[in-house]
Amino acid sequence: MVKAYSKVNLILKVYKKKQTESKHKIKSLFLLNKTFYDEIDIVKSNKLSISYYLESKKTALKDCLVKKALFYLKNKFQVSTNYSIKITKKINIMSGLGGGSSDAASVILYVLKDKKIPISKLNMKEIALQLGSDIPFFLSKTNAAVVSGYGEKVKEIKIPKLNYKVNLTNIKVSTKIVFDALVKDKEYSSKVNFDKCLNSLLNKKFNNHYIYNDLQTYIFKVSNKISKKFNEIKTNNKIICGAGGSILLLNYVYTKN
């Protein structure tokens, strides 16, 4: 059994997309979160089989990133082996915790090891663009990193222990719909000063007059439920995680300086 861990974004800067770009570039502080994880059982099989289970009940996912990842490996490295894969979901779907990307990364790492393919053979930019911007972080196996570009640039960072709690709201937020709302805003420009935000976190002072997540405004636009839930939490030390429906509560000193 493989544990596919979750992640949190304590900072998420999203650059305005150029006409020549297929995706938005980002700059984000990723932390691996081992509190929440999916469980993956994978064995060789005569035919490809991918099944998902949620609370012991078999469930179907419309967009199976694991299947996309396997087809990517098949085309890239001529991997012909089939696998039977059972994924027990414990990371909330559409929560902003990267469950689907972590599942895909875990399967990619398993197949690479099984076929004796060095991870250095992977094109991280290609993976970020074709599969998902969170996947290179999970492939890197780092606990904390500054992730930039389309997600392909993962720079490990040493940071002090940052105390935070994940509030799982069970509210599903579609990443695609959030980015669609951002794109429709013709006046959009990033409000995140990444270095200033990082410095405040490293000094364990959460300044909520900085915007730590460029997507937060657009998440509230597309989901009244998460906006209401967010406002019900009576603390300044809070931020939406990634593009999803989870709220991070940070145990830092609030300062107006």
C-alpha positions in Angstrom: 0.0 0.0 0.0 1.2 3.5 -1.0 0.3 6.6 0.9 -0.4 9.6 -1.4 0.0 12.6 0.9 -1.8 15.9 0.5 -0.4 19.4 0.2 -1.2 22.9 1.3 -0.4 26.2 -0.3 0.4 28.9 2.2 1.1 31.4 -0.5 -0.3 31.3 -4.1 0.7 34.0 -6.6 -1.0 33.6 -10.0 0.5 35.6 -13.0 -1.7 36.9 -15.7 -1.7 34.5 -18.6 -0.2 35.7 -21.9 -2.0 35.0 -25.2 0.9 32.7 -26.1 0.5 30.6 -22.9 -1.8 27.6 -22.4 -1.7 27.9 -18.6 -1.1 30.5 -15.9 2.3 30.7 -14.4 2.4 30.6 -10.6 4.7 31.1 -7.6 3.6 29.2 -4.5 4.8 27.9 -1.2 3.9 24.2 -1.0 4.0 22.2 2.2 3.6 18.4 2.2 0.8 17.5 4.6 0.9 14.0 6.0 -2.3 14.3 8.1 -4.4 13.5 5.1 -3.6 10.9 2.5 -5.1 8.5 0.0 -4.2 4.8 0.1 -3.2 3.2 -3.2 -2.9 -0.5 -3.8 -1.3 -1.4 -7.1 -0.3 -4.7 -8.7 0.5 -5.9 -12.2 -2.5 -7.2 -14.1 -3.6 -8.6 -17.5 -5.6 -5.5 -18.1 -5.7 -1.9 -16.8 -8.1 -1.4 -13.9 -8.5 1.7 -11.8 -11.1 1.9 -9.0 -11.8 4.5 -6.5 -13.4 4.0 -3.1 -14.9 6.7 -0.8 -15.9 5.6 2.7 -15.7 1.9 1.6 -18.1 2.6 -1.3 -16.9 2.3 -4.9 -17.2 5.7 -6.6 -16.6 7.0 -10.1 -14.5 10.1 -11.0 -15.3 12.0 -14.2 -11.7 13.1 -14.6 -9.2 10.3 -13.8 -5.8 11.9 -13.6 -4.2 8.5 -12.8 -5.4 7.1 -16.1 -4.0 10.2 -17.9 -0.7 9.7 -16.1 -0.5 6.0 -17.2 -1.2 6.9 -20.8 1.4 9.6 -20.6 4.0 7.0 -19.4 2.9 4.6 -22.1 3.4 7.1 -24.9 6.6 8.5 -23.4 8.4 5.4 -22.4 6.5 2.7 -24.3 5.3 1.2 -21.0 3.1 -1.7 -22.0 2.5 -3.3 -18.5 -1.0 -3.1 -17.2 -1.8 -2.5 -13.5 -4.8 -3.1 -11.2 -5.1 0.1 -9.1 -7.3 0.6 -6.1 -7.4 4.1 -4.6 -9.1 4.7 -1.3 -9.9 8.4 -1.1 -9.3 10.0 2.2 -8.3 13.4 0.8 -11.5 15.4 0.1 -12.2 15.8 -3.6 -11.9 19.4 -4.9 -10.6 20.5 -1.6 -7.4 22.3 -2.8 -5.3 19.6 -1.1 -4.0 18.1 -4.3 -5.4 14.6 -3.8 -5.8 13.7 -7.5 -2.3 15.0 -8.3 -0.8 13.1 -5.4 -2.4 9.9 -6.6 -1.1 10.4 -10.1 2.4 11.2 -8.8 2.4 8.1 -6.6 1.5 5.9 -9.5 4.1 7.5 -11.8 6.8 6.9 -9.2 5.6 3.3 -8.8 5.7 2.6 -12.5 9.2 4.3 -12.9 10.6 2.1 -10.2 8.9 -1.0 -11.6 10.2 -0.4 -15.1 13.6 0.9 -13.8 13.2 4.3 -15.5 15.2 7.1 -13.8 13.0 10.0 -12.6 15.6 12.3 -14.4 14.0 11.1 -17.6 10.8 12.9 -16.8 10.2 16.3 -18.4 8.6 18.2 -15.5 7.4 21.1 -17.7 5.6 18.6 -19.9 4.0 16.9 -16.9 2.9 20.2 -15.4 1.3 21.4 -18.7 -0.2 18.1 -19.8 -1.2 16.5 -16.4 -1.2 19.1 -13.6 0.8 21.8 -12.0 0.9 20.1 -8.6 2.4 16.8 -9.8 6.1 17.9 -10.0 6.0 18.9 -6.3 4.7 15.5 -5.3 7.3 13.8 -7.6 10.0 15.8 -5.9 9.3 14.2 -2.5 10.2 17.4 -0.7 8.5 18.5 2.5 8.5 22.2 1.6 9.3 24.0 -1.7 8.8 27.2 -3.6 7.0 26.0 -6.8 7.1 28.3 -9.9 6.7 28.4 -13.6 3.8 26.2 -14.6 4.6 24.1 -11.6 7.7 22.4 -13.1 10.2 24.4 -11.0 10.4 23.0 -7.5 13.0 24.5 -5.2 13.3 22.9 -1.8 13.2 25.4 1.1 14.1 25.0 4.7 11.5 26.6 7.0 10.7 26.5 10.6 7.7 24.5 11.7 4.6 26.5 10.7 1.5 25.8 12.8 -1.7 25.5 10.9 -4.9 23.6 10.9 -6.8 22.4 7.8 -10.6 23.1 8.1 -12.2 20.5 5.8 -15.5 22.1 4.7 -16.6 19.3 2.3 -17.4 22.0 -0.1 -16.3 21.1 -3.7 -14.7 23.9 -5.7 -13.7 23.3 -9.4 -10.2 24.6 -10.2 -11.3 25.1 -13.8 -14.3 27.2 -12.9 -12.2 29.3 -10.6 -9.6 30.0 -13.3 -12.3 30.7 -15.8 -13.6 33.4 -13.5 -10.1 34.9 -13.2 -9.7 34.9 -17.0 -13.0 36.8 -17.4 -11.6 39.6 -15.2 -9.9 41.7 -17.8 -8.4 43.9 -15.2 -6.7 41.0 -13.3 -3.2 41.4 -11.9 -1.6 39.5 -9.1 -2.0 41.1 -5.7 0.5 38.8 -3.9 3.9 40.1 -3.0 5.5 36.7 -2.7 8.7 37.8 -0.9 6.8 39.9 1.7 4.4 37.0 2.3 7.2 34.5 2.7 9.1 36.7 5.1 6.0 37.1 7.3 5.5 33.4 7.4 9.1 32.6 8.2 8.8 35.1 11.1 5.6 33.4 12.1 3.5 36.6 11.7 0.5 36.2 9.5 -0.4 39.6 8.1 -3.9 39.3 6.7 -3.8 42.7 5.0 -1.4 40.9 2.5 -3.3 38.7 0.0 -1.8 35.3 0.3 -3.8 33.6 -2.4 -4.7 35.3 -5.7 -7.5 32.8 -6.3 -9.3 33.5 -3.1 -11.4 36.4 -4.6 -12.5 34.2 -7.5 -13.2 31.2 -5.3 -15.7 33.4 -3.4 -17.2 34.5 -6.7 -18.0 31.0 -7.8 -18.9 29.5 -4.5 -21.2 31.3 -2.0 -20.9 28.3 0.3 -17.2 28.6 0.8 -17.4 32.4 1.1 -20.1 32.1 3.8 -18.1 29.4 5.7 -14.9 31.5 5.5 -16.6 34.5 7.0 -18.2 32.5 9.8 -14.7 31.7 11.1 -13.9 34.4 13.6 -10.2 34.8 13.2 -8.0 37.0 10.9 -5.5 34.2 10.6 -7.1 32.2 7.8 -6.6 31.6 4.1 -8.2 29.5 1.4 -6.0 26.6 0.3 -5.1 26.5 -3.4 -8.1 26.5 -5.6 -10.3 24.3 -3.5 -12.7 24.2 -0.6 -10.4 23.9 2.4 -9.5 26.7 4.8 -6.2 27.0 6.5 -6.2 28.4 10.0 -2.8 29.7 11.0 -1.6 29.9 14.5 0.5 33.1 14.1 0.7 36.5 15.7 -1.4 39.0 13.8 0.3 42.3 13.2 -0.7 45.4 11.3 3.0 46.4 10.7 
